[in-house]
């Protein structure tokens, strides 16, 4: 078993398991009953997404392509992930990765400039088994 980090809305892969959306907002124009059918997510966990303010920094970093902007986003998002709630959720996902197939994801096209890359690092730091 392992945890995968995926792009929401992309076709599911074999062994991916439960897909968890770590996004601030659900997909636009998609009925709630079709989120899983359309390969977005099975369950929604917005507590592991950036706040609106930090999400705007991340989008600006994607647009600018500047490393300093991305570094600022990562620093702020990591700061948000230090809350007790986020720490408990990250620890839970890391522990589950050793016994259950699951995936976490976001909509961003470029995984390298997306908060899911930071989530991957945070989960790895907690000992998650990452595919």
GROMACS elastic network, one bead per residue, 0.5 to 0.9 nm:
[ bonds ]
;  ai    aj funct       b0    kb
    1    15     6  0.81071   500
    1    17     6  0.89683   500
    1    96     6  0.87721   500
    1    97     6  0.62700   500
    1    98     6  0.57832   500
    1    99     6  0.56510   500
    1   100     6  0.52098   500
    1   102     6  0.80657   500
    1   129     6  0.77006   500
    1   130     6  0.88751   500
    1   131     6  0.85132   500
    2    15     6  0.87102   500
    2    16     6  0.82483   500
    2    17     6  0.89462   500
    2    96     6  0.82474   500
    2    98     6  0.60583   500
    2    99     6  0.75145   500
    2   100     6  0.65494   500
    2   101     6  0.51612   500
    2   102     6  0.66506   500
    2   103     6  0.82506   500
    2   128     6  0.77705   500
    2   129     6  0.50834   500
    2   130     6  0.53334   500
    2   131     6  0.55883   500
    3    16     6  0.76997   500
    3    17     6  0.85108   500
    3    93     6  0.80900   500
    3    94     6  0.79831   500
    3    96     6  0.82552   500
    3    97     6  0.50996   500
    3    98     6  0.82034   500
    3   100     6  0.79062   500
    3   101     6  0.59958   500
    3   102     6  0.50263   500
    3   103     6  0.51999   500
    3   104     6  0.75452   500
    3   128     6  0.72498   500
    3   129     6  0.60575   500
    3   131     6  0.58178   500
    4    16     6  0.66841   500
    4    17     6  0.88446   500
    4    19     6  0.89183   500
    4    97     6  0.88985   500
    4   101     6  0.80726   500
    4   102     6  0.64311   500
    4   104     6  0.64443   500
    4   105     6  0.83845   500
    4   120     6  0.86048   500
    4   129     6  0.87925   500
    4   130     6  0.58538   500
    4   131     6  0.52792   500
    5   102     6  0.88759   500
    5   103     6  0.55527   500
    5   104     6  0.50946   500
    5   105     6  0.55573   500
    5   106     6  0.85975   500
    5   111     6  0.89222   500
    5   116     6  0.68232   500
    5   117     6  0.79160   500
    5   119     6  0.84225   500
    5   120     6  0.67933   500
    5   130     6  0.79915   500
    5   131     6  0.80331   500
    6     9     6  0.89460   500
    6    10     6  0.77127   500
    6    12     6  0.87340   500
    6    19     6  0.85793   500
    6   103     6  0.66268   500
    6   104     6  0.61169   500
    6   106     6  0.69805   500
    6   107     6  0.86765   500
    6   111     6  0.82780   500
    6   116     6  0.80090   500
    7    10     6  0.57236   500
    7    11     6  0.88386   500
    7    40     6  0.83159   500
    7   104     6  0.83451   500
    7   105     6  0.53172   500
    7   106     6  0.53359   500
    7   107     6  0.54423   500
    7   108     6  0.66911   500
    7   109     6  0.70921   500
    7   110     6  0.88547   500
    7   111     6  0.76077   500
    7   116     6  0.86869   500
    8    11     6  0.84008   500
    8    19     6  0.84561   500
    8    20     6  0.88608   500
    8    21     6  0.71681   500
    8    39     6  0.65637   500
    8    41     6  0.67242   500
    8   104     6  0.83824   500
    8   105     6  0.55608   500
    8   106     6  0.52417   500
    8   108     6  0.80944   500
    9    12     6  0.84761   500
    9    27     6  0.89572   500
    9    35     6  0.86974   500
    9    38     6  0.64262   500
    9    41     6  0.78936   500
    9   106     6  0.86854   500
    9   107     6  0.70009   500
   10    38     6  0.85017   500
   10    39     6  0.61749   500
   10    40     6  0.73606   500
   10   107     6  0.88340   500
   11    38     6  0.83191   500
   11    39     6  0.60431   500
   11    40     6  0.88513   500
   12    15     6  0.86900   500
   12    16     6  0.67156   500
   12    17     6  0.88879   500
   12    19     6  0.87704   500
   12    39     6  0.64882   500
   13    16     6  0.55814   500
   13    17     6  0.87374   500
   14    17     6  0.79929   500
   15   101     6  0.64387   500
   15   102     6  0.82106   500
   16    19     6  0.72905   500
   16   101     6  0.58532   500
   16   102     6  0.56875   500
   16   103     6  0.60914   500
   17   100     6  0.75094   500
   17   103     6  0.65326   500
   18    41     6  0.79162   500
   18    42     6  0.63284   500
   18    43     6  0.79155   500
   18   100     6  0.86199   500
   18   101     6  0.66892   500
   18   103     6  0.60960   500
   18   104     6  0.84916   500
   19    36     6  0.82169   500
   19    39     6  0.83448   500
   19    40     6  0.77092   500
   19    42     6  0.52493   500
   19    43     6  0.67475   500
   19    44     6  0.87098   500
   19   102     6  0.59031   500
   19   104     6  0.58690   500
   19   105     6  0.75694   500
   20    40     6  0.84936   500
   20    41     6  0.53644   500
   20    42     6  0.59927   500
   20    43     6  0.51214   500
   20    44     6  0.56806   500
   20    45     6  0.65077   500
   20   102     6  0.75283   500
   20   103     6  0.59408   500
   20   105     6  0.64795   500
   21    24     6  0.87839   500
   21    26     6  0.83035   500
   21    40     6  0.72228   500
   21    41     6  0.52906   500
   21    42     6  0.75089   500
   21    43     6  0.62686   500
   21    45     6  0.57261   500
   21    46     6  0.71485   500
   21    48     6  0.88079   500
   21    49     6  0.88093   500
   21   103     6  0.85515   500
   21   104     6  0.59107   500
   21   105     6  0.53950   500
   21   106     6  0.63294   500
   21   107     6  0.89007   500
   22    25     6  0.89347   500
   22    44     6  0.64678   500
   22    45     6  0.50879   500
   22    46     6  0.51009   500
   22    47     6  0.72077   500
   22    48     6  0.53227   500
   22    49     6  0.51673   500
   22    50     6  0.88257   500
   22   104     6  0.63545   500
   22   105     6  0.57050   500
   22   106     6  0.59919   500
   22   116     6  0.80019   500
   23    26     6  0.70904   500
   23    44     6  0.75909   500
   23    45     6  0.71136   500
   23    46     6  0.51984   500
   23    47     6  0.82360   500
   23    48     6  0.72906   500
   23    49     6  0.50013   500
   23    50     6  0.77053   500
   23   105     6  0.75776   500
   23   106     6  0.57392   500
   23   107     6  0.77488   500
   24    45     6  0.84879   500
   24    46     6  0.51753   500
   24    47     6  0.79843   500
   24    48     6  0.84348   500
   24    49     6  0.56102   500
   24    50     6  0.69497   500
   24    51     6  0.73033   500
   24    52     6  0.75614   500
   24    55     6  0.84991   500
   25    28     6  0.82009   500
   25    46     6  0.75109   500
   26    30     6  0.82731   500
   26    32     6  0.83210   500
   26    35     6  0.84463   500
   26    40     6  0.88095   500
   26    44     6  0.80297   500
   27    30     6  0.59449   500
   27    31     6  0.86108   500
   27    32     6  0.87554   500
   27    35     6  0.77608   500
   27    40     6  0.76602   500
   27   107     6  0.85699   500
   28    31     6  0.84517   500
   30    33     6  0.82705   500
   30    34     6  0.65473   500
   30    35     6  0.67456   500
   30    38     6  0.85609   500
   31    34     6  0.54275   500
   31    35     6  0.68592   500
   32    35     6  0.55011   500
   32    36     6  0.85206   500
   33    36     6  0.74689   500
   33    37     6  0.79062   500
   34    38     6  0.59226   500
   34    39     6  0.84888   500
   34    40     6  0.84842   500
   35    38     6  0.54779   500
   35    39     6  0.64524   500
   35    40     6  0.51552   500
   35    41     6  0.57553   500
   35    42     6  0.68717   500
   35    43     6  0.87695   500
   36    39     6  0.50415   500
   36    40     6  0.55428   500
   36    43     6  0.82278   500
   37    40     6  0.75933   500
   37    41     6  0.84657   500
   37    42     6  0.86852   500
   38    41     6  0.82130   500
   39    42     6  0.81960   500
   40   105     6  0.86815   500
   40   106     6  0.87433   500
   40   107     6  0.84516   500
   41    44     6  0.68111   500
   41   104     6  0.85337   500
   41   105     6  0.82546   500
   44    47     6  0.89385   500
   45    48     6  0.62141   500
   45    49     6  0.77686   500
   46    49     6  0.52101   500
   46    50     6  0.82630   500
   47    50     6  0.79878   500
   47    51     6  0.87615   500
   47    81     6  0.88954   500
   47    85     6  0.78530   500
   47    86     6  0.66286   500
   47    89     6  0.83859   500
   48    80     6  0.89492   500
   48    81     6  0.73140   500
   48    86     6  0.64197   500
   48    89     6  0.78787   500
   48    90     6  0.82095   500
   48   119     6  0.80373   500
   49    55     6  0.81591   500
   49    77     6  0.84402   500
   49    81     6  0.88501   500
   49   106     6  0.86106   500
   49   115     6  0.73681   500
   49   116     6  0.85454   500
   50    53     6  0.77790   500
   50    54     6  0.55860   500
   50    55     6  0.52594   500
   50    56     6  0.89362   500
   50    58     6  0.86867   500
   50    76     6  0.87407   500
   50    77     6  0.60041   500
   50    80     6  0.73642   500
   50    81     6  0.85711   500
   50   115     6  0.73816   500
   51    54     6  0.52339   500
   51    55     6  0.58412   500
   51    56     6  0.85296   500
   51    77     6  0.81236   500
   51    80     6  0.79631   500
   52    56     6  0.62402   500
   52    57     6  0.88214   500
   53    56     6  0.53337   500
   53    57     6  0.67115   500
   54    58     6  0.63540   500
   54    59     6  0.87629   500
   54    73     6  0.65133   500
   54    76     6  0.66159   500
   54    77     6  0.65385   500
   54    80     6  0.89005   500
   55    59     6  0.62571   500
   55    60     6  0.85935   500
   55    73     6  0.80381   500
   55    77     6  0.84681   500
   55   115     6  0.85341   500
   56    59     6  0.51037   500
   56    60     6  0.61266   500
   56    61     6  0.85352   500
   56    73     6  0.89173   500
   57    60     6  0.50868   500
   57    61     6  0.61182   500
   57    62     6  0.86571   500
   57    69     6  0.74487   500
   57    70     6  0.79936   500
   57    72     6  0.78166   500
   57    73     6  0.56714   500
   57    76     6  0.88958   500
   58    62     6  0.62315   500
   58    63     6  0.87093   500
   58    69     6  0.78058   500
   58    70     6  0.66507   500
   58    72     6  0.85746   500
   58    73     6  0.54566   500
   58    74     6  0.81000   500
   58   113     6  0.76257   500
   58   114     6  0.72298   500
   58   115     6  0.77044   500
   59    62     6  0.50215   500
   59    63     6  0.62979   500
   59    64     6  0.86588   500
   59   113     6  0.87188   500
   59   114     6  0.85626   500
   60    63     6  0.50800   500
   60    64     6  0.60441   500
   60    65     6  0.83444   500
   60    69     6  0.74788   500
   60    70     6  0.84988   500
   61    64     6  0.51679   500
   61    65     6  0.57299   500
   61    66     6  0.62669   500
   61    67     6  0.76765   500
   61    68     6  0.82110   500
   61    70     6  0.50462   500
   61    71     6  0.86477   500
   61    72     6  0.86051   500
   61    73     6  0.73909   500
   61   113     6  0.77142   500
   62    65     6  0.53888   500
   62    66     6  0.79414   500
   62    69     6  0.84447   500
   62    70     6  0.74894   500
   62   110     6  0.85079   500
   62   113     6  0.60896   500
   62   114     6  0.80820   500
   63    66     6  0.83514   500
   64    67     6  0.86989   500
   64    69     6  0.76096   500
   64    70     6  0.89892   500
   65    68     6  0.88855   500
   65    69     6  0.77147   500
   65    70     6  0.77489   500
   65   113     6  0.87611   500
   66    69     6  0.54107   500
   66    70     6  0.65406   500
   66    71     6  0.87854   500
   67    70     6  0.50516   500
   67    71     6  0.60278   500
   67    72     6  0.85782   500
   68    71     6  0.50324   500
   68    72     6  0.62219   500
   68    73     6  0.86992   500
   69    72     6  0.51496   500
   69    73     6  0.63407   500
   69    74     6  0.87674   500
   70    73     6  0.50421   500
   70    74     6  0.61940   500
   70    75     6  0.86269   500
   70   113     6  0.72766   500
   71    74     6  0.51101   500
   71    75     6  0.61627   500
   71    76     6  0.86773   500
   72    75     6  0.51902   500
   72    76     6  0.62772   500
   72    77     6  0.86143   500
   73    76     6  0.52251   500
   73    77     6  0.60348   500
   73    78     6  0.84539   500
   73   115     6  0.87125   500
   74    77     6  0.51447   500
   74    78     6  0.59285   500
   74    79     6  0.83801   500
   74   115     6  0.76910   500
   74   118     6  0.69821   500
   75    78     6  0.52832   500
   75    79     6  0.61902   500
   75    80     6  0.88341   500
   76    80     6  0.63845   500
   76    81     6  0.88054   500
   77    80     6  0.50222   500
   77    81     6  0.63209   500
   77    82     6  0.89398   500
   77   115     6  0.77115   500
   77   118     6  0.81237   500
   78    82     6  0.66486   500
   78   118     6  0.76376   500
   78   119     6  0.87856   500
   78   122     6  0.82525   500
   79    82     6  0.54069   500
   79    83     6  0.79080   500
   80    83     6  0.62146   500
   80    86     6  0.78802   500
   81    84     6  0.82179   500
   81    85     6  0.82950   500
   81    86     6  0.52171   500
   81    87     6  0.64959   500
   81    90     6  0.86001   500
   81   122     6  0.86763   500
   82    85     6  0.82323   500
   82    86     6  0.64174   500
   82    87     6  0.60274   500
   83    86     6  0.53473   500
   83    87     6  0.61196   500
   83    88     6  0.86477   500
   84    87     6  0.50304   500
   84    88     6  0.61128   500
   84    89     6  0.86285   500
   85    88     6  0.52808   500
   85    89     6  0.63172   500
   85    90     6  0.87172   500
   86    89     6  0.50939   500
   86    90     6  0.60894   500
   86    91     6  0.85142   500
   87    90     6  0.51871   500
   87    91     6  0.61084   500
   87    92     6  0.85550   500
   88    91     6  0.51131   500
   88    92     6  0.60970   500
   88    93     6  0.86975   500
   89    92     6  0.50157   500
   89    93     6  0.62082   500
   89    94     6  0.85404   500
   90    93     6  0.52110   500
   90    94     6  0.60986   500
   90    95     6  0.85950   500
   90   119     6  0.84547   500
   90   122     6  0.74749   500
   90   123     6  0.62026   500
   90   126     6  0.76200   500
   91    94     6  0.50954   500
   91    95     6  0.61565   500
   91    96     6  0.85840   500
   91   123     6  0.75885   500
   91   126     6  0.64838   500
   91   127     6  0.87525   500
   91   128     6  0.84662   500
   92    95     6  0.51758   500
   92    96     6  0.60947   500
   92    97     6  0.85879   500
   93    96     6  0.50219   500
   93    97     6  0.60725   500
   93   102     6  0.85430   500
   93   123     6  0.75215   500
   93   128     6  0.74174   500
   94    97     6  0.52355   500
   94    98     6  0.73399   500
   94   123     6  0.57718   500
   94   124     6  0.76449   500
   94   126     6  0.61378   500
   94   127     6  0.61869   500
   94   129     6  0.70431   500
   94   130     6  0.88451   500
   95    98     6  0.58513   500
   95    99     6  0.75469   500
   95   100     6  0.89610   500
   95   126     6  0.84309   500
   95   127     6  0.78308   500
   95   128     6  0.65061   500
   95   129     6  0.85071   500
   96    99     6  0.53634   500
   96   100     6  0.55262   500
   96   101     6  0.80022   500
   96   102     6  0.81086   500
   96   128     6  0.80658   500
   96   129     6  0.89043   500
   97   100     6  0.54288   500
   97   101     6  0.64190   500
   97   102     6  0.68623   500
   97   103     6  0.89621   500
   97   128     6  0.57534   500
   97   129     6  0.54595   500
   97   130     6  0.73466   500
   98   101     6  0.81835   500
   98   128     6  0.70481   500
   98   129     6  0.59792   500
  104   116     6  0.76774   500
  104   119     6  0.86123   500
  104   120     6  0.89241   500
  105   108     6  0.88477   500
  105   115     6  0.89315   500
  105   116     6  0.60906   500
  106   109     6  0.86998   500
  106   111     6  0.86067   500
  106   114     6  0.76694   500
  106   115     6  0.77226   500
  106   116     6  0.63572   500
  107   114     6  0.86633   500
  108   111     6  0.65006   500
  108   113     6  0.79767   500
  108   114     6  0.60587   500
  108   115     6  0.86612   500
  108   116     6  0.86853   500
  109   112     6  0.89908   500
  109   113     6  0.85960   500
  109   114     6  0.81177   500
  110   113     6  0.55871   500
  110   114     6  0.64350   500
  111   114     6  0.50650   500
  111   115     6  0.78841   500
  111   116     6  0.66931   500
  111   117     6  0.60493   500
  112   115     6  0.83463   500
  112   116     6  0.82002   500
  112   117     6  0.58757   500
  112   118     6  0.87668   500
  113   116     6  0.83943   500
  113   117     6  0.72068   500
  114   117     6  0.57782   500
  114   118     6  0.74358   500
  115   118     6  0.51034   500
  115   119     6  0.62813   500
  115   120     6  0.86741   500
  116   120     6  0.61031   500
  116   121     6  0.86708   500
  117   120     6  0.50544   500
  117   121     6  0.65270   500
  117   122     6  0.88117   500
  118   121     6  0.50890   500
  118   122     6  0.62007   500
  118   123     6  0.85791   500
  119   123     6  0.59962   500
  119   124     6  0.84057   500
  120   123     6  0.52386   500
  120   124     6  0.60809   500
  120   125     6  0.85911   500
  120   128     6  0.88522   500
  120   130     6  0.78921   500
  121   124     6  0.50604   500
  121   125     6  0.61087   500
  121   126     6  0.87471   500
  122   125     6  0.51181   500
  122   126     6  0.65815   500
  122   128     6  0.89088   500
  123   126     6  0.51222   500
  123   127     6  0.65746   500
  123   128     6  0.53759   500
  123   129     6  0.84203   500
  123   130     6  0.82285   500
  124   127     6  0.50440   500
  124   129     6  0.71881   500
  124   130     6  0.71122   500
  125   128     6  0.73824   500
  127   130     6  0.88373   500
